[in-house]
Amino acid sequence: MTVETTARTYTVTGPEPQLWYRDLISCLQSTFGAVLAREGADPLAVLGAGWQFLHLPGDVRSEEFYYPCADGELGRALAPHHDLSARWWKPADEGDVWREVREHLAEDRLVIAAVDNFHLPFRPAYGDVHAAHLVVIYGLDETRGVVHVSDAMPPAFRGAVPIKEFLRSWGSANPTDVQDAFFSDSKIGRRCLDIRLGTQPAPLTPELLGEYLRTNIEGFTTATSARTGLAGYDAFAAELTERCRAGDAGALRELYPFGWAMQAQASLHGELLRRCGRDWDDPVLAGAGRAVESVAHAWTGLRFTGAHGLDAPHEAASDISHHATLLRGAYARAIDAVGAAAARL
């Protein structure tokens, strides 16, 4: 892109942000991927290295970008094996909400902003459905009255949005919307993410990946007081089924965003293992990748059954239990497969 920086025009240097996307990820992973790619890191190697199950009861929020963080450190949750940090912030001065954005862009850093799809002209939900979403800001032209936005989630978009429209989206109350029970009713509040990659990732070798996999498997097989690993999944699935039988629609509203977080992580981890298995001519590792990807696809059945059962959770309880059992089996097989692959690395 053309670089032009004046008192009222700020753009990052170099090419426009990469539209980094995979079918099963959310805007959280796609925006992080854009930042990582700009930093010269391989988004898949960073975001796909970790794999875990973590459920925090009462923590799930109605946002597409929800992700469970035991210690509140989102960067570490998404990339536990890398030096990645992420901090939420809001404009300090409502009289000049663009000040921090200008500062980030002047330092040649992308800004990830929370928005409401209802107010963004390029989103299919424009003027129709309220839903919390993330986009990348890579330029601001206050003279022309536009902000430059990149969004890899379909339909992919990269270009200028009128500042007036963006401000409505960035500051939206995101009210309850009957058309989207999963990502509305969550105030946007001009939130932004500051993402920092500290130490550049080391080249991924079989030895290094083996360390990652052994740590991941230990997390799945070590009992803790939190809802982690396979035991944590069992507790989550039992409670989900019980709440559905009791007619608790809230359980299914939480399932959709929470399940997406776990699904996206499994999808990226599986893809990374498949890629490494291919590149290193290791069919056992590639097979482990396919097993982990089967976990990601099994989440689809559970999440979508929950979405369709929202109006009658008691009637959906049997199907929820069925899909939870299928998913549990996929996890068990994948853990065994990854463990076998790790033992060879």
C-alpha positions, -999 to +999 in steps of 0.1 A: +000+000+000+011+036-005+026+051+027+014+085+036+016+100+071+004+136+078-010+153+108-044+137+101-035+106+080-019+075+095-012+043+077+010+013+085+039+009+062+044-020+037+017-042+023-019-043+036-026-068+064-028-104+053-063-118+052-055-149+073-084-173+075-093-209+080-128-224+078-132-233+115-116-203+131-133-171+144-124-135+141-101-139+171-077-162+154-079-144+121-070-110+135-042-125+157-030-142+125-028-109+106-007-094+134+016-124+136+021-124+098+030-088+099+056-095+126+072-120+103+059-151+122+040-180+108+005-177+123-002-214+120+030-224+138+022-200+167-015-204+170-015-241+162+012-252+186-010-254+217-040-277+223-060-280+254-094-282+269-104-254+294-138-245+306-144-217+331-180-219+344-197-185+344-170-169+323-185-174+288-195-141+270-217-136+240-190-125+217-176-143+186-141-136+200-146-152+235-118-174+246-112-189+281-082-176+299-075-190+334-051-161+343-067-135+321-037-135+297-053-140+263-020-141+244-007-169+265-040-188+262-039-187+224-002-194+221+010-211+253+044-221+237+053-186+225+060-151+238+027-136+228+008-110+249-025-094+244-040-065+264-075-050+261-077-013+262-102+016+256-096+052+246-087+072+277-103+104+264-138+103+250-131+137+235-104+122+213-112+085+208-087+082+180-056+093+200-043+058+209-052+045+174-030+072+159-002+064+182-003+027+173-004+034+136+024+060+139+045+032+155+037+010+126+014-013+146-019-028+137-049-022+160-075-049+166-109-034+174-141-049+187-172-039+166-209-045+161-215-060+127-249-042+125-231-009+118-204-021+093-214-016+056-193-045+044-207-071+068-237-092+057-254-083+090-253-046+082-285-029+093-300-062+102-283-082+130-263-071+161-232-092+168-198-087+185-169-091+161-132-081+157-115-063+128-080-050+121-075-012+117-045-004+095-051+032+085-069+064+096-076+094+073-094+120+093-093+145+064-113+122+041-133+108+071-124+071+067-108+044+086-090+015+068-102-019+080-092-054+072-115-084+080-106-119+068-139-135+079-161-142+049-169-122+029-133-110+032-129-072+031-100-047+031-106-011+025-121+022+037-151+026+060-167+060+068-155+071+103-191+079+113-202+043+105-172+028+122-177+049+154-213+036+156-200+001+153-170+006+177-191+022+204-223+001+200-243-011+229-247-043+208-282-048+223-300-082+226-310-094+191-334-123+187-317-130+153-283-137+171-287-152+205-249-160+207-231-128+199-255-099+208-262-085+242-225-077+248-215-040+249-187-032+225-175-001+245-147+009+220-125-020+231-093-028+214-065-053+216-028-045+218-009-076+207+028-079+212+051-107+199+082-107+221+109-131+212+107-142+176+096-179+174+124-204+169+123-225+137+099-254+142+119-286+143+107-321+152+124-319+185+107-286+194+073-298+182+078-329+203+082-308+234+050-289+226+031-321+220+042-337+252+033-306+272-002-305+255-008-342+262+002-338+299-024-310+301-051-335+288-041-363+311-031-346+344-059-342+369-064-306+383-090-288+403-100-268+372-120-280+343-090-289+321-081-319+300-102-349+294-116-349+330-125-313+325-144-321+293-163-349+311-174-325+338-184-299+312-204-324+291-222-338+322-232-304+333-243-293+298-266-323+295-280-319+330-287-282+324-305-290+291-326-316+308-336-289+333-347-266+304-318-242+309-314-224+276-284-205+290-264-236+287-269-237+249-263-200+245-229-205+262-221-237+243-219-219+209-192-193+216-173-216+240-174-245+216-161-222+188-130-214+209-122-251+214-131-260+179-108-233+163-079-244+185-082-280+176-086-271+139-053-251+139-034-277+159-045-305+136-036-285+105-001-278+119+005-315+127-007-325+092+016-299+076+046-310+096+039-346+090+038-340+052+070-318+053+089-342+074+076-373+057+061-386+090+028-403+084+022-409+121+024-372+128+001-364+098-023-390+111-023-374+145-031-341+128-061-357+111-073-371+145-071-337+161-090-322+131-117-348+137-121-332+172-127-298+156-153-313+132-171-331+161-175-298+178-197-287+149-223-314+157-225-304+193-225-266+187-251-267+160-273-291+178-273-267+207-281-237+184-311-255+170-322-266+204-322-232+220-359-228+221-365-263+236-334-273+255-352-302+273-361-318+240-325-313+227-309-330+257-308-365+242-291-352+210-267-330+230-257-361+251-252-381+218-230-355+202-211-349+235-203-386+236-191-386+200-169-356+207-155-373+238-145-403+217-128-380+192-108-364+219-097-397+234-085-410+199-067-378+192-049-377+225-037-413+219-026-404+183-008-372+194+009-391+222+022-418+198+035-391+174+052-372+202+070-403+213+086-405+179+098-369+178 
